[in-house]
Amino acid sequence: MDVIKVNDEVNDEVIQILEKSSVEIIDKVDLSCHQLKFLPEAFGKLAGLTHLNLSNNQLQLKFLPEAFGKLAGLTHLNLSNNQLQVLILVFSWAVYVKYVLCV
């Protein structure tokens, strides 16, 4: 099992999801309304992820973490109701994302 390093500021539910992902495939993650301020690079280890809901948090991103480039199966990404000013999707997988909500 890979060791997943996370910051002390990471929400306990985020840590549980990341630890669970080391033993089983997780395809949908809903972390809405968790007061998240950042996203751990370890999210890039969720290779089977297709749906990611990060709405209603306190994210202040300009770029998604580089590790998100490994999420080739991601088709739905909800970043609505965060503190985003500009979000730049720079990864090649972004062309396969069918649904991105950032309002």
N, CA, C and O atoms as a GROMACS GRO file, in nm:
protein
  412
    1MET      N    1   0.084  -0.117   0.000
    1MET     CA    2   0.000   0.000   0.000
    1MET      C    3   0.089   0.124   0.000
    1MET      O    4   0.184   0.132   0.078
    2ASP      N    5   0.057   0.222  -0.088
    2ASP     CA    6   0.132   0.347  -0.093
    2ASP      C    7   0.098   0.431   0.030
    2ASP      O    8  -0.014   0.430   0.079
    3VAL      N    9   0.198   0.502   0.078
    3VAL     CA   10   0.176   0.596   0.186
    3VAL      C   11   0.128   0.726   0.124
    3VAL      O   12   0.191   0.779   0.032
    4ILE      N   13   0.017   0.778   0.174
    4ILE     CA   14  -0.037   0.902   0.122
    4ILE      C   15  -0.005   1.012   0.220
    4ILE      O   16  -0.051   1.011   0.334
    5LYS      N   17   0.075   1.108   0.175
    5LYS     CA   18   0.113   1.220   0.261
    5LYS      C   19   0.013   1.332   0.242
    5LYS      O   20  -0.015   1.374   0.130
    6VAL      N   21  -0.040   1.381   0.352
    6VAL     CA   22  -0.133   1.493   0.347
    6VAL      C   23  -0.097   1.594   0.455
    6VAL      O   24  -0.032   1.561   0.554
    7ASN      N   25  -0.139   1.714   0.434
    7ASN     CA   26  -0.115   1.823   0.526
    7ASN      C   27  -0.211   1.812   0.644
    7ASN      O   28  -0.321   1.757   0.630
    8ASP      N   29  -0.172   1.862   0.760
    8ASP     CA   30  -0.258   1.858   0.878
    8ASP      C   31  -0.388   1.936   0.859
    8ASP      O   32  -0.485   1.912   0.931
    9GLU      N   33  -0.391   2.027   0.764
    9GLU     CA   34  -0.510   2.107   0.739
    9GLU      C   35  -0.614   2.034   0.655
    9GLU      O   36  -0.723   2.088   0.633
   10VAL      N   37  -0.585   1.915   0.608
   10VAL     CA   38  -0.677   1.842   0.522
   10VAL      C   39  -0.790   1.783   0.604
   10VAL      O   40  -0.768   1.726   0.712
   11ASN      N   41  -0.909   1.797   0.554
   11ASN     CA   42  -1.029   1.745   0.615
   11ASN      C   43  -1.018   1.593   0.635
   11ASN      O   44  -0.963   1.524   0.549
   12ASP      N   45  -1.068   1.541   0.747
   12ASP     CA   46  -1.061   1.397   0.778
   12ASP      C   47  -1.126   1.311   0.671
   12ASP      O   48  -1.078   1.202   0.640
   13GLU      N   49  -1.237   1.360   0.613
   13GLU     CA   50  -1.305   1.282   0.510
   13GLU      C   51  -1.217   1.269   0.385
   13GLU      O   52  -1.218   1.166   0.318
   14VAL      N   53  -1.142   1.374   0.354
   14VAL     CA   54  -1.050   1.369   0.240
   14VAL      C   55  -0.944   1.261   0.265
   14VAL      O   56  -0.914   1.182   0.176
   15ILE      N   57  -0.890   1.258   0.384
   15ILE     CA   58  -0.789   1.158   0.419
   15ILE      C   59  -0.847   1.017   0.407
   15ILE      O   60  -0.781   0.928   0.355
   16GLN      N   61  -0.970   0.998   0.454
   16GLN     CA   62  -1.034   0.866   0.444
   16GLN      C   63  -1.052   0.823   0.299
   16GLN      O   64  -1.029   0.707   0.265
   17ILE      N   65  -1.093   0.914   0.214
   17ILE     CA   66  -1.112   0.882   0.072
   17ILE      C   67  -0.979   0.844   0.009
   17ILE      O   68  -0.971   0.747  -0.067
   18LEU      N   69  -0.876   0.920   0.040
   18LEU     CA   70  -0.744   0.891  -0.018
   18LEU      C   71  -0.690   0.757   0.031
   18LEU      O   72  -0.630   0.682  -0.046
   19GLU      N   73  -0.711   0.726   0.158
   19GLU     CA   74  -0.667   0.597   0.210
   19GLU      C   75  -0.748   0.482   0.150
   19GLU      O   76  -0.692   0.378   0.116
   20LYS      N   77  -0.878   0.500   0.136
   20LYS     CA   78  -0.965   0.398   0.078
   20LYS      C   79  -0.926   0.370  -0.068
   20LYS      O   80  -0.937   0.256  -0.115
   21SER      N   81  -0.879   0.474  -0.137
   21SER     CA   82  -0.844   0.458  -0.278
   21SER      C   83  -0.722   0.368  -0.298
   21SER      O   84  -0.697   0.321  -0.409
   22SER      N   85  -0.646   0.346  -0.192
   22SER     CA   86  -0.529   0.259  -0.207
   22SER      C   87  -0.567   0.111  -0.206
   22SER      O   88  -0.485   0.026  -0.238
   23VAL      N   89  -0.691   0.080  -0.168
   23VAL     CA   90  -0.735  -0.061  -0.165
   23VAL      C   91  -0.853  -0.089  -0.258
   23VAL      O   92  -0.884  -0.205  -0.284
   24GLU      N   93  -0.920   0.013  -0.307
   24GLU     CA   94  -1.030  -0.009  -0.400
   24GLU      C   95  -1.043   0.108  -0.496
   24GLU      O   96  -0.993   0.218  -0.469
   25ILE      N   97  -1.110   0.085  -0.608
   25ILE     CA   98  -1.129   0.189  -0.708
   25ILE      C   99  -1.246   0.277  -0.665
   25ILE      O  100  -1.354   0.227  -0.633
   26ILE      N  101  -1.222   0.406  -0.665
   26ILE     CA  102  -1.327   0.502  -0.632
   26ILE      C  103  -1.356   0.581  -0.759
   26ILE      O  104  -1.266   0.639  -0.819
   27ASP      N  105  -1.485   0.583  -0.799
   27ASP     CA  106  -1.518   0.654  -0.922
   27ASP      C  107  -1.592   0.786  -0.899
   27ASP      O  108  -1.588   0.874  -0.984
   28LYS      N  109  -1.659   0.800  -0.784
   28LYS     CA  110  -1.731   0.924  -0.756
   28LYS      C  111  -1.694   0.973  -0.617
   28LYS      O  112  -1.696   0.898  -0.520
   29VAL      N  113  -1.661   1.102  -0.610
   29VAL     CA  114  -1.627   1.164  -0.482
   29VAL      C  115  -1.706   1.293  -0.470
   29VAL      O  116  -1.703   1.378  -0.558
   30ASP      N  117  -1.778   1.307  -0.359
   30ASP     CA  118  -1.852   1.428  -0.330
   30ASP      C  119  -1.795   1.490  -0.203
   30ASP      O  120  -1.818   1.441  -0.092
   31LEU      N  121  -1.720   1.596  -0.220
   31LEU     CA  122  -1.662   1.669  -0.108
   31LEU      C  123  -1.719   1.811  -0.100
   31LEU      O  124  -1.651   1.905  -0.059
   32SER      N  125  -1.844   1.824  -0.141
   32SER     CA  126  -1.908   1.955  -0.134
   32SER      C  127  -1.932   1.992   0.013
   32SER      O  128  -1.954   1.906   0.098
   33CYS      N  129  -1.926   2.121   0.040
   33CYS     CA  130  -1.957   2.177   0.173
   33CYS      C  131  -1.865   2.125   0.283
   33CYS      O  132  -1.912   2.096   0.393
   34HIS      N  133  -1.735   2.113   0.255
   34HIS     CA  134  -1.639   2.065   0.355
   34HIS      C  135  -1.536   2.172   0.395
   34HIS      O  136  -1.439   2.141   0.464
   35GLN      N  137  -1.557   2.295   0.353
   35GLN     CA  138  -1.468   2.406   0.385
   35GLN      C  139  -1.323   2.380   0.342
   35GLN      O  140  -1.229   2.422   0.410
   36LEU      N  141  -1.307   2.310   0.230
   36LEU     CA  142  -1.172   2.282   0.179
   36LEU      C  143  -1.109   2.410   0.127
   36LEU      O  144  -1.174   2.490   0.059
   37LYS      N  145  -0.982   2.427   0.158
   37LYS     CA  146  -0.909   2.545   0.111
   37LYS      C  147  -0.810   2.509   0.000
   37LYS      O  148  -0.770   2.596  -0.077
   38PHE      N  149  -0.772   2.382  -0.008
   38PHE     CA  150  -0.681   2.337  -0.112
   38PHE      C  151  -0.707   2.189  -0.139
   38PHE      O  152  -0.779   2.122  -0.065
   39LEU      N  153  -0.647   2.141  -0.246
   39LEU     CA  154  -0.661   2.000  -0.284
   39LEU      C  155  -0.526   1.932  -0.277
   39LEU      O  156  -0.430   1.980  -0.338
   40PRO      N  157  -0.516   1.822  -0.205
   40PRO     CA  158  -0.387   1.752  -0.197
   40PRO      C  159  -0.348   1.692  -0.332
   40PRO      O  160  -0.434   1.648  -0.409
   41GLU      N  161  -0.220   1.691  -0.361
   41GLU     CA  162  -0.168   1.627  -0.482
   41GLU      C  163  -0.208   1.481  -0.489
   41GLU      O  164  -0.217   1.423  -0.597
   42ALA      N  165  -0.232   1.420  -0.373
   42ALA     CA  166  -0.266   1.277  -0.368
   42ALA      C  167  -0.394   1.244  -0.444
   42ALA      O  168  -0.419   1.127  -0.472
   43PHE      N  169  -0.476   1.344  -0.478
   43PHE     CA  170  -0.595   1.317  -0.558
   43PHE      C  171  -0.558   1.257  -0.693
   43PHE      O  172  -0.640   1.189  -0.755
   44GLY      N  173  -0.438   1.281  -0.739
   44GLY     CA  174  -0.393   1.223  -0.865
   44GLY      C  175  -0.383   1.072  -0.861
   44GLY      O  176  -0.372   1.008  -0.966
   45LYS      N  177  -0.387   1.013  -0.742
   45LYS     CA  178  -0.383   0.868  -0.726
   45LYS      C  179  -0.520   0.803  -0.746
   45LYS      O  180  -0.530   0.680  -0.748
   46LEU      N  181  -0.624   0.882  -0.760
   46LEU     CA  182  -0.759   0.828  -0.778
   46LEU      C  183  -0.783   0.800  -0.926
   46LEU      O  184  -0.865   0.866  -0.991
   47ALA      N  185  -0.712   0.704  -0.978
   47ALA     CA  186  -0.710   0.677  -1.122
   47ALA      C  187  -0.847   0.646  -1.181
   47ALA      O  188  -0.871   0.675  -1.298
   48GLY      N  189  -0.937   0.588  -1.104
   48GLY     CA  190  -1.069   0.551  -1.156
   48GLY      C  191  -1.174   0.660  -1.142
   48GLY      O  192  -1.290   0.637  -1.174
   49LEU      N  193  -1.134   0.777  -1.097
   49LEU     CA  194  -1.229   0.885  -1.068
   49LEU      C  195  -1.294   0.937  -1.196
   49LEU      O  196  -1.225   0.973  -1.292
   50THR      N  197  -1.428   0.941  -1.197
   50THR     CA  198  -1.503   0.996  -1.310
   50THR      C  199  -1.581   1.121  -1.271
   50THR      O  200  -1.600   1.211  -1.354
   51HIS      N  201  -1.626   1.129  -1.146
   51HIS     CA  202  -1.706   1.242  -1.098
   51HIS      C  203  -1.642   1.299  -0.972
   51HIS      O  204  -1.614   1.226  -0.877
   52LEU      N  205  -1.619   1.430  -0.972
   52LEU     CA  206  -1.560   1.495  -0.855
   52LEU      C  207  -1.639   1.622  -0.826
   52LEU      O  208  -1.640   1.716  -0.906
   53ASN      N  209  -1.705   1.625  -0.709
   53ASN     CA  210  -1.782   1.741  -0.669
   53ASN      C  211  -1.709   1.812  -0.555
   53ASN      O  212  -1.699   1.760  -0.444
   54LEU      N  213  -1.659   1.930  -0.584
   54LEU     CA  214  -1.587   2.011  -0.486
   54LEU      C  215  -1.660   2.144  -0.463
   54LEU      O  216  -1.598   2.242  -0.422
   55SER      N  217  -1.788   2.146  -0.490
   55SER     CA  218  -1.865   2.270  -0.478
   55SER      C  219  -1.881   2.314  -0.334
   55SER      O  220  -1.868   2.234  -0.241
   56ASN      N  221  -1.909   2.442  -0.317
   56ASN     CA  222  -1.938   2.502  -0.186
   56ASN      C  223  -1.827   2.481  -0.085
   56ASN      O  224  -1.852   2.440   0.029
   57ASN      N  225  -1.705   2.510  -0.125
   57ASN     CA  226  -1.589   2.504  -0.037
   57ASN      C  227  -1.523   2.642  -0.037
   57ASN      O  228  -1.587   2.741  -0.073
   58GLN      N  229  -1.400   2.649   0.002
   58GLN     CA  230  -1.326   2.774   0.007
   58GLN      C  231  -1.201   2.768  -0.080
   58GLN      O  232  -1.098   2.828  -0.048
   59LEU      N  233  -1.209   2.694  -0.189
   59LEU     CA  234  -1.094   2.677  -0.278
   59LEU      C  235  -1.061   2.808  -0.347
   59LEU      O  236  -1.150   2.878  -0.395
   60GLN      N  237  -0.934   2.841  -0.351
   60GLN     CA  238  -0.886   2.962  -0.417
   60GLN      C  239  -0.782   2.922  -0.521
   60GLN      O  240  -0.666   2.963  -0.513
   61LEU      N  241  -0.823   2.845  -0.617
   61LEU     CA  242  -0.732   2.788  -0.716
   61LEU      C  243  -0.721   2.876  -0.841
   61LEU      O  244  -0.818   2.940  -0.882
   62LYS      N  245  -0.604   2.878  -0.900
   62LYS     CA  246  -0.586   2.930  -1.035
   62LYS      C  247  -0.559   2.813  -1.128
   62LYS      O  248  -0.597   2.814  -1.245
   63PHE      N  249  -0.492   2.713  -1.073
   63PHE     CA  250  -0.460   2.592  -1.148
   63PHE      C  251  -0.502   2.473  -1.063
   63PHE      O  252  -0.492   2.477  -0.941
   64LEU      N  253  -0.547   2.369  -1.127
   64LEU     CA  254  -0.567   2.244  -1.054
   64LEU      C  255  -0.430   2.186  -1.024
   64LEU      O  256  -0.336   2.207  -1.100
   65PRO      N  257  -0.417   2.112  -0.914
   65PRO     CA  258  -0.287   2.051  -0.884
   65PRO      C  259  -0.238   1.968  -1.003
   65PRO      O  260  -0.318   1.905  -1.072
   66GLU      N  261  -0.109   1.968  -1.026
   66GLU     CA  262  -0.050   1.898  -1.140
   66GLU      C  263  -0.091   1.751  -1.144
   66GLU      O  264  -0.108   1.694  -1.252
   67ALA      N  265  -0.106   1.690  -1.027
   67ALA     CA  266  -0.143   1.548  -1.021
   67ALA      C  267  -0.280   1.521  -1.084
   67ALA      O  268  -0.308   1.407  -1.119
   68PHE      N  269  -0.365   1.622  -1.098
   68PHE     CA  270  -0.495   1.602  -1.160
   68PHE      C  271  -0.480   1.562  -1.307
   68PHE      O  272  -0.574   1.509  -1.366
   69GLY      N  273  -0.363   1.586  -1.364
   69GLY     CA  274  -0.338   1.545  -1.502
   69GLY      C  275  -0.340   1.394  -1.519
   69GLY      O  276  -0.348   1.346  -1.632
   70LYS      N  277  -0.332   1.320  -1.409
   70LYS     CA  278  -0.337   1.174  -1.415
   70LYS      C  279  -0.479   1.121  -1.414
   70LYS      O  280  -0.499   1.000  -1.427
   71LEU      N  281  -0.578   1.206  -1.398
   71LEU     CA  282  -0.717   1.164  -1.388
   71LEU      C  283  -0.781   1.157  -1.528
   71LEU      O  284  -0.870   1.235  -1.560
   72ALA      N  285  -0.733   1.065  -1.607
   72ALA     CA  286  -0.775   1.056  -1.747
   72ALA      C  287  -0.923   1.022  -1.763
   72ALA      O  288  -0.982   1.053  -1.867
   73GLY      N  289  -0.985   0.960  -1.663
   73GLY     CA  290  -1.125   0.921  -1.674
   73GLY      C  291  -1.223   1.024  -1.620
   73GLY      O  292  -1.344   1.003  -1.625
   74LEU      N  293  -1.173   1.136  -1.570
   74LEU     CA  294  -1.260   1.237  -1.510
   74LEU      C  295  -1.349   1.300  -1.616
   74LEU      O  296  -1.299   1.358  -1.713
   75THR      N  297  -1.480   1.289  -1.599
   75THR     CA  298  -1.575   1.346  -1.695
   75THR      C  299  -1.661   1.456  -1.634
   75THR      O  300  -1.715   1.539  -1.708
   76HIS      N  301  -1.675   1.460  -1.502
   76HIS     CA  302  -1.758   1.559  -1.435
   76HIS      C  303  -1.680   1.624  -1.321
   76HIS      O  304  -1.632   1.555  -1.230
   77LEU      N  305  -1.666   1.755  -1.327
   77LEU     CA  306  -1.593   1.830  -1.226
   77LEU      C  307  -1.677   1.950  -1.185
   77LEU      O  308  -1.705   2.038  -1.268
   78ASN      N  309  -1.717   1.955  -1.058
   78ASN     CA  310  -1.799   2.066  -1.008
   78ASN      C  311  -1.717   2.147  -0.909
   78ASN      O  312  -1.684   2.098  -0.801
   79LEU      N  313  -1.685   2.270  -0.946
   79LEU     CA  314  -1.609   2.362  -0.862
   79LEU      C  315  -1.691   2.486  -0.828
   79LEU      O  316  -1.635   2.589  -0.792
   80SER      N  317  -1.822   2.478  -0.841
   80SER     CA  318  -1.906   2.595  -0.819
   80SER      C  319  -1.904   2.640  -0.673
   80SER      O  320  -1.878   2.561  -0.583
   81ASN      N  321  -1.933   2.767  -0.653
   81ASN     CA  322  -1.943   2.828  -0.520
   81ASN      C  323  -1.816   2.810  -0.438
   81ASN      O  324  -1.820   2.771  -0.322
   82ASN      N  325  -1.703   2.840  -0.500
   82ASN     CA  326  -1.574   2.847  -0.433
   82ASN      C  327  -1.523   2.990  -0.450
   82ASN      O  328  -1.598   3.076  -0.495
   83GLN      N  329  -1.402   3.014  -0.416
   83GLN     CA  330  -1.346   3.148  -0.427
   83GLN      C  331  -1.251   3.155  -0.546
   83GLN      O  332  -1.138   3.204  -0.535
   84LEU      N  333  -1.298   3.105  -0.659
   84LEU     CA  334  -1.216   3.100  -0.780
   84LEU      C  335  -1.226   3.233  -0.854
   84LEU      O  336  -1.336   3.284  -0.877
   85GLN      N  337  -1.113   3.286  -0.892
   85GLN     CA  338  -1.114   3.404  -0.977
   85GLN      C  339  -1.094   3.362  -1.122
   85GLN      O  340  -1.166   3.406  -1.212
   86VAL      N  341  -0.998   3.277  -1.142
   86VAL     CA  342  -0.967   3.224  -1.274
   86VAL      C  343  -0.925   3.080  -1.254
   86VAL      O  344  -0.846   3.050  -1.164
   87LEU      N  345  -0.975   2.991  -1.335
   87LEU     CA  346  -0.930   2.852  -1.329
   87LEU      C  347  -0.885   2.812  -1.467
   87LEU      O  348  -0.961   2.820  -1.564
   88ILE      N  349  -0.762   2.770  -1.476
   88ILE     CA  350  -0.705   2.733  -1.605
   88ILE      C  351  -0.689   2.582  -1.609
   88ILE      O  352  -0.615   2.524  -1.528
   89LEU      N  353  -0.757   2.519  -1.702
   89LEU     CA  354  -0.744   2.374  -1.720
   89LEU      C  355  -0.632   2.352  -1.821
   89LEU      O  356  -0.650   2.376  -1.940
   90VAL      N  357  -0.518   2.308  -1.773
   90VAL     CA  358  -0.401   2.299  -1.860
   90VAL      C  359  -0.364   2.157  -1.899
   90VAL      O  360  -0.265   2.136  -1.969
   91PHE      N  361  -0.441   2.061  -1.857
   91PHE     CA  362  -0.404   1.923  -1.882
   91PHE      C  363  -0.475   1.869  -2.005
   91PHE      O  364  -0.585   1.913  -2.038
   92SER      N  365  -0.412   1.777  -2.072
   92SER     CA  366  -0.470   1.722  -2.193
   92SER      C  367  -0.603   1.653  -2.168
   92SER      O  368  -0.687   1.647  -2.258
   93TRP      N  369  -0.624   1.601  -2.047
   93TRP     CA  370  -0.751   1.533  -2.018
   93TRP      C  371  -0.867   1.629  -2.017
   93TRP      O  372  -0.982   1.586  -2.026
   94ALA      N  373  -0.841   1.757  -2.005
   94ALA     CA  374  -0.950   1.854  -1.996
   94ALA      C  375  -1.041   1.848  -2.117
   94ALA      O  376  -1.159   1.882  -2.107
   95VAL      N  377  -0.991   1.805  -2.232
   95VAL     CA  378  -1.076   1.796  -2.350
   95VAL      C  379  -1.178   1.684  -2.338
   95VAL      O  380  -1.276   1.682  -2.412
   96TYR      N  381  -1.157   1.590  -2.245
   96TYR     CA  382  -1.250   1.479  -2.227
   96TYR      C  383  -1.351   1.505  -2.116
   96TYR      O  384  -1.447   1.429  -2.100
   97VAL      N  385  -1.331   1.610  -2.039
   97VAL     CA  386  -1.425   1.643  -1.933
   97VAL      C  387  -1.552   1.696  -1.998
   97VAL      O  388  -1.548   1.795  -2.071
   98LYS      N  389  -1.664   1.629  -1.970
   98LYS     CA  390  -1.790   1.666  -2.034
   98LYS      C  391  -1.861   1.776  -1.958
   98LYS      O  392  -1.936   1.854  -2.017
   99TYR      N  393  -1.837   1.785  -1.828
   99TYR     CA  394  -1.913   1.876  -1.745
   99TYR      C  395  -1.821   1.944  -1.645
   99TYR      O  396  -1.767   1.878  -1.555
  100VAL      N  397  -1.803   2.073  -1.660
  100VAL     CA  398  -1.725   2.150  -1.564
  100VAL      C  399  -1.812   2.267  -1.521
  100VAL      O  400  -1.856   2.347  -1.604
  101LEU      N  401  -1.837   2.277  -1.392
  101LEU     CA  402  -1.918   2.385  -1.338
  101LEU      C  403  -1.831   2.466  -1.244
  101LEU      O  404  -1.781   2.415  -1.144
  102CYS      N  405  -1.813   2.594  -1.276
  102CYS     CA  406  -1.725   2.681  -1.196
  102CYS      C  407  -1.794   2.811  -1.158
  102CYS      O  408  -1.725   2.907  -1.123
  103VAL      N  409  -1.923   2.819  -1.164
  103VAL     CA  410  -1.996   2.943  -1.138
  103VAL      C  411  -1.994   2.976  -0.991
  103VAL      O  412  -2.050   3.078  -0.950
   0.00000   0.00000   0.00000
